[in-house]
Amino acid sequence: MQAERENDNPTVEDEVIQDEEIAEIVDDDGMGEPMDDDDMDEDETMELGEEELGDNSIGSSSVHEAQKSVFALHAHPAFPNPPLAVSGGEDDLAYIFAPLPEESGAAINGDNWAPIKLDGHSDSVVAVEFSHDGEMVATAGMDGKVRVWKRTSSGEDFTGWAPLAELDAGSEVQWLHWHPRGPVVAAGCEDSNVWLWQLPSGDVMTVLTGHTMPVTAGVFPPPLGRQLLTTSLDSTLILWNPSASAPMFKLGVFHSSTEMADPAEHGITALAVSPNGSLAAVGSASGKVKLVSLPKGEIVGSLEGHTEGESIEALAFVDVLGGAGGGKGVVLVSGGTDGKGFVWDCATGRVRAELQHDEPITSLAVHPAPNVHLVTSGSADRTLKTWDVRNGSLIGHHKGHAGVINGVVVTPALAGEPSPAGLPASQLIMSAGDEGVSLMWRV
């Protein structure tokens, strides 16, 4: 299919966010027929439910209102120093909290550290994120507001946080991300606009208007994050030069015409960018995945394996060689509402391994070094699974939730903690659950 491109400029090196525009740059995210009452009595139902659910988690955090979904979860960038996370939920609130259990022996844990309520939203909080240095937190809601909080305490005291800015995005926020190197926050909205603000002033840097339907995802591509890549239900992928408020390319990925695109078929539902920033993966509402070269904006691969008509819900690039080999170790993991996950060879487009859940896969998280060959998936089947993407083997099956998993985060564990799976280093998995709980497991 011929792709539509606009404002394509082969000289892309000059079209970037300049360093001086980002302050504080530092050196170096079954339905079926209803069962009759007499088909199963109450005792049998309880026994089956307990057997199916189980619970092998090591910690539980219930800071949100009971039975109100936790929609978003993000760990402090220096976790576990401090061991803090932020979550957003259906109760219109966000919380900074300590997810480690008392038994961990951590100085900051869920027993001795009181959660900090981040209020001010009038509808569900659907996105939360710490800034690159952990000194600010942004929350975004269905009320069209982005609220920013700044740490007021110092040293090893993380109990002081105060409101810094309330930013108006004009319509329901779909996603939010901080710039990876400075105090700039971006948000994509239901009304097709993308906003960028400079903090701590809260001044609007730019409003990007190029999509025609809700903006479903966005990312500052590595290594420097000088551009912004966004996707929409109108099937377009746009690489922006925020300094000029203009697209470097605009590509109709699954349909060449935004006017003719059907969001239920051609809409882009997932986005990921490779570690070196040279490749983007986009997934559609109908189960297709395409690879796009950056910064040129050319489709270089089409990956088909998911059930037709089932949405791609999550994408993640994994470099199994940890940066060695000139990118030859990079694979793509996709997860869909068909309950399937695939590990794709980006060079050949072939499936290297298949991952399976009983219900839709909702989220994916890549493990940090040294376990760079692992990815953890969250599912509507109420469980999470950790996989070795080199061969598709299951490393861990994480249970304890009573509802859909809405998000997953992986962090380093406390120094000296052994890995129960025999990995080079122990790591922690945290989840956002539809029943209002965040759980933790160790691998």
N, C-alpha and C positions, 0 to 999 in steps of 0.2 A: 504494500500500500504506500502510495507516495505521501510523504510527510510534508506538512506546511511549515515553513520557516520564515520568520520575520526578523529584520534587524540583525542578520547574521554578519559579523565582522570578523574576518580572519585575523586581524591584528588585535588579539584579546588581551595581551599583556598589560596594556595601558588602561584597560577598563576595569578597575578594581577599586575596592575601598582602600584609600590611602592610610598608611599607618598613623599619620597625624590626626586622622578623623576618629580614631579610637583611642581614648585616653587610657593610661595605665597599662600599656602593652607589656606583657611579661615574656621572658625567654622560656623557652622550654628546654548525644545520645543518638433427643430423638422423639422427634414427635411421632406418636402412633395413636391407635385407637385407645380411648380411655378404658382403664381397667375397672371391671365390676368390683363392688365392695366385697363380694364373697370370693373373689379370685385369690385374695391374700388377706389374712387377718392382721390385726394391728401388731401382734407380737412378731409375726413373720416379717412384716414390713420393717420394724425396728431392727431386727437382726440383720436383714439384708442391707439396710442403710449403713449400719455400723461397720459391717464387713467391707462394703464397697468403699466407704470413706477412709477409715483408718486415720492415723495421725502420726507421722514420723518427724514432725517439725521440732526444732529445739527452742523456739521462742514465738510468742504471739503478742501483737500490739493492737489494742482495741481503742484507739483514740477517737475515732469517729462514732457518730450515733449508730446504735445497733441496727442492723439490716439496711443501712444506707450504704450504697456502693462506694468503694474506694476506686476512683477513676484514674488517678495519676500517682506516681511514686518516683522519687529521685534521691540518690545518695549524695552526701557531702563529697566534693571532689577529692578530699584527703582522707576519706574513710579508710581505716578506723581511727584516724587521729584528726578530728574527733569522730566517734561512731554515731553520727546523726543522719537522719533522713527527713524528707519532707513529703507529705501526702496531701492530696486534694480529693474531696468527695461530694457525694450527692446531698450532704447536709449543708452545703453552701460554705463550708469551712476548709481551711488547710491547717496542717499542724507540722511543726518541727518537733521531732520526737527521737528518743533513743531506742532503737530496735533490739539491741543486745540484751539477752536475759541476765538476771542477777547472777546466775551460775557461771557466766563467762568470766567473772572476776574483773571486768572492765570498770574503771573509775566512773565512767558515765554509762549507766545502763537503765533499762526500763523501770527498775524498781526505785532508784534514787534520783532520777532526773525527770522533773515534771514537764510534760508536753507544753509547747508554746502555741497558743491558738492564734492563727492568722485569719482575722475576720474581715468583714466589709463587703463581701459579695452578697448578691441577692438571688443568686441561682447557683447551680452546681459548679464546683471548681473542677475543671477538666484537664488542666495542665499545670504543672509545678516544676520549678527547676532552680537549683543553686547557680549563682554566677560562677565564672571560671575560678575565682579565688575563694569561693565559699563565703564571702562577706555580705552578699545580698541574696535574697530569694524573691523570685517572681511567681505570682499565681495568676491564672487566667480562668475566666468563668463564662458560662453561657449567658451571663448578663452583659457581655460585651466589654467588661472591665479587665484591665491588667493592673494588679496591685504589686508594688515592690516594697520589700522590707529590708532594712539595713541592720547589721549587727552593731550594737552599741557597747557591748562589753569587750574586753581585750584579753590577750594571753590565752590561758586555758579555760577561761570563763566564757561559756557560750549561752548563757541564760538571758542575755540582754539583746532584744530585737525591737525595733520601732518602725512604724510606717514611714516610708520615704516618699512615695509618689503613687497617685492613682491615675492611670492612663486610660483614655476612652478610645476603644477600637471601633465603636459604632455599630457593631453587630456581634453575634455569638462567635467567640474565639474557638477555633478548631485545634490549634497547636501553638506552642510557644517555645522559643529557644534563645539562650544567651549566646553571644558571640564567644568563640572559644578562647579569645585572647584579650578581651576588653569589655567594658561596661556598656554594651549595646544589646538590646533585646529586640527580637523580631516575633511577630505574631501573625498568623494567617486566619482569615475570618470567613464566616458563612456568606457574606455579601460579595465575595470574590476579591477583596482587597488584602494587601499585605502591609503591615505597619512596622517601622523601625523607630525606636526611641533611643536617645542618649541619656545615660544616667551618670551622676545623680540628679541632673537638672530636670529630667523628664521631658526634655524638648523633643519634638518630632523631627527625626532626621529626614524621613521621606515616607510617602505612601505610594506603593507600587500597584498600578492598575493595569493589568494585562489579561488576567483570567476573566471568565464570564460566569463561572459557577463557584461554589464553595472551594476554598483552598485547603486541600486535604493534608499536605505535608510540606515541610521546608527544612533545609539544612544548609549550614555554611560549609562548603566543601573544603576538605583539607588540601594542602597542609597549612595554609595561612588564613583561610576563611575570608578572603577578600571579595568573593561573590556570594550570592544567595541563590539557591536552587529551590524552586517551588513547583508543586503539582496541584491539579484541580480535577474536579468531576467533569469538566469540559474536555478532558483528555489531553490537556496541554502540559508540557514541561517547559519551564522558563528558567534560564540562567540570567540573573540580573546583575547589572552593575549598579549597586545602590548609590554610588557617588553621583551618577548621572540620572538616576531614577529611570533607567532604560534597560530593555532586554538585550543581552548579547546574542541570544537566540531564543526563538519560540518554536516549539516542535509539537505538532499533533501526533501523539505517540500511537494511539489505538484507533484514531479517526482523524483524517486530514482536515476536516471542517468542524469548527467549534459549533456552528449553527446546526449541523446535522448529528452531532455526537449525542448518543444516548447515555446518560450518566450511569444507568443500571447495567450497561454493557461495556461502554468505552471509558467510563470514569476511572481515574487513577486513584487507587486506594492505599498504596504503599510505596515507599521510596527509601533507597539506601545508596550510599556513595562509598566506593572502594577506599581503603586506607590511604592510598597515594593521590586520591582525588581525580583519577583519570577515567573513571567509569561510574556510571549511575545505573541502578536497576529500578525499574518501575513496574508495579503490578496493577492489574485491572480488576474491575468488578466482575468480570466474566472468567477469571482464572488464568489469564495470560501474563507472561513476564517478558519484558524486553530490556536489552542492554543498550545504553546510549553512551557514546564517547564524549568526554569532556576535555576541553571546552568547546569542541566543534559542534556538538549537538547532532551527531549522526547515529542512526540506529545500526548497531553492529552485531546484534544477536537477538534471536527470538527463542524463548524457552517454553515448551509446552509439555505438560505432564499432569497438571491439576485438572480436576473434573470441570468440564465446560459449564459455565454459569455459576461456579462457586468463586467467591471473592478472594483475592490475595490480601491477607490481613497483616502480614509482617514479612520484611526482607532484612537480611543482614549479611554483610561481607565478612568473611573470616580468612585471615592470613595464617595458614597452618605452619608456615615457616617463620613467623614472627618478624617479617620484613626482610629476611634473607632471600636470596635467589631472584632478586629483581622483580618481585611480584608474581613469580611462577607458582607460589603456594596459595594464591587467592582463590577461594571458592565462594559461591553465593548460596545462602540458605533461604528458602521461601516457605511460608506457612499459609495455609488457606482454610476456608470454611468447610472444605471437604475433609478436614482432619488430617490431611497429608502434609508432610514436610519433605522437601527435596534438597539435596546437596548437589549443586551444579558445578561442573567444570567450566569456568568462564571462557577458557580458550577454545574448547570444542563444543560447548553447549550440551554435553552429555550428562546424564544423571550418574553421580558417583555413589549416592546412597539415598535411601528413602526412610523417612521418619514417620511415625504413626501415632496419632491420638484417636480416642474414641469419638471425640466431638471436635468442633472447629478449633484450630490453632489461632490464638488471639495475639500472641506477642512472642518476641525472640530477644535474647540478650547474649551477646558475645562475652566470653570470659577474658579477663585481663591476663597479662603475662604472670607466671610462666605457663598457664594452662590455655594457651592461645588456640588450641585445637578443639576446644569445647564450646558448645552453645546450649543454652537452656531455653526450652519452649514452655509457654503457658497455654492453657486450653480451657474451653468451656466444659470439659469433662471433669473439672474441679481439681486437676492435678498439674504438676509441672514435671518435665523430664530433662535430664542433662545427657547430651549426646557427644560422642567423639565423631566429629565430622569427617575424619580420615577414613573411617570404615562404617559409620552409621551405628556403632555399638552403643547400647544404653548404659550410661554410667550411674545414673540415679533416677529413682521414681519418687517424687516428692508429694506427699499427701497431707491432708488436714483441712482443706477448705470445704465448705458446704455450698459454694456457689462458683460462678464463672471466675476465671483468673483474668483480670483486666490489664495487668502489667507485671513485668519481672525486671529485677535489677540484680546484678552480680558485683560483688566487691571483694577485696582482700579480707582475710580473716585477721584476728589478732596475731601478732608475732608469736611464733612458737607453737601454735595450735596444729596438731597433726591432722592430715587429711584422712577421713574414714574410707575414702576410695583409693588411697595409695597414690594420690597425685603429687607432683613436685611441690605444690604448696596448697594449703587449705584455703578455700574460698567460701563466701557466704552468698546465699540466694535469698532474696526478699521478694515478696509478692504483694500485689494489690488485689483484694478479693471483693467480689460483688456483694458479699454478706457483711461488708464493713470492717473486715479484719485484714491485717498484714501479718504474714507468717514468715519464719526464717528457717533455713536448713543449711547444714554444712556439708561440703563435698571435699 
